[in-house]
Amino acid sequence: MDRRTGLQGAKRKWACAMAVGIALFSFHQAGWSEVTPAVAGADAPVIDKAEADGIIFERQQVMLRLDKDAKTLGMIAAGSAPASKLAETTRSIAEAARDSVAAFETVAPGGRSKPEVWSNHPDYMRALRDFAVKAEAMAKAGQGGDVNAVTGLMIDAMPCKQCHDRYRAPKTS
Ligand code: HEC
């Protein structure tokens, strides 16, 4: 290494150290004080109460849509609703499952979400993403109207109770 590149290298290292220093300094300045103490996620954005209420309402709407579609699908599987509804119902479940991922991305404790949703947020989000992937596979199977194919995938593609047992609080009223 000649003297010039050595000097440039040293300059680069210095610039790098400065950047890290500035980042650490501004992190320290912002601190965690802006974030609600109950909200521990490193990626937790700062949201106010009205915004949180809107987010909670929206994710409950997504869940209600899932509930309605899951009931219809149960009826199709049981033969009490027409198989011609299979494609649109499984597609709707897949869309709502995908929406549920987005709906829970922002840390907003409340509603019937247990504290574990937020303290285990990465695990919780993984469960939702897995749900979305499997619901999508079920929708693909449902596209052709094959009820048996969908019935075979249903239990895996709809881990509703599994998740609720762990992450949803009981009704209070
Ligand atoms: C990975 C977790 C997870 C999965 C999977 C899941 N849910 Fe939920 N669900 C929740 C949580 C958490 C809540 C509470 C949300 C809140 O009140 O903020 C909830 C709430 C609900 C509610 C109550 C909505 C309301 O008005 O308060 C219904 C109904 C529901 N889910 C149905 C379903 C159905 C049906 C499925 C499957 C097709 C499903 N959920 C899959 C986590 C999940």
Boltz pocket constraint, residues with backbone or C-beta under 6 A from the ligand:
constraints:
  - pocket:
      binder: B
      contacts: [[A, 56], [A, 59], [A, 60], [A, 61], [A, 63], [A, 64], [A, 66], [A, 67], [A, 68], [A, 70], [A, 110], [A, 111], [A, 112], [A, 113], [A, 114], [A, 117], [A, 124], [A, 127], [A, 128], [A, 131], [A, 157], [A, 158], [A, 159], [A, 160], [A, 161], [A, 163], [A, 164], [A, 167], [A, 168], [A, 169]]
      max_distance: 6.0
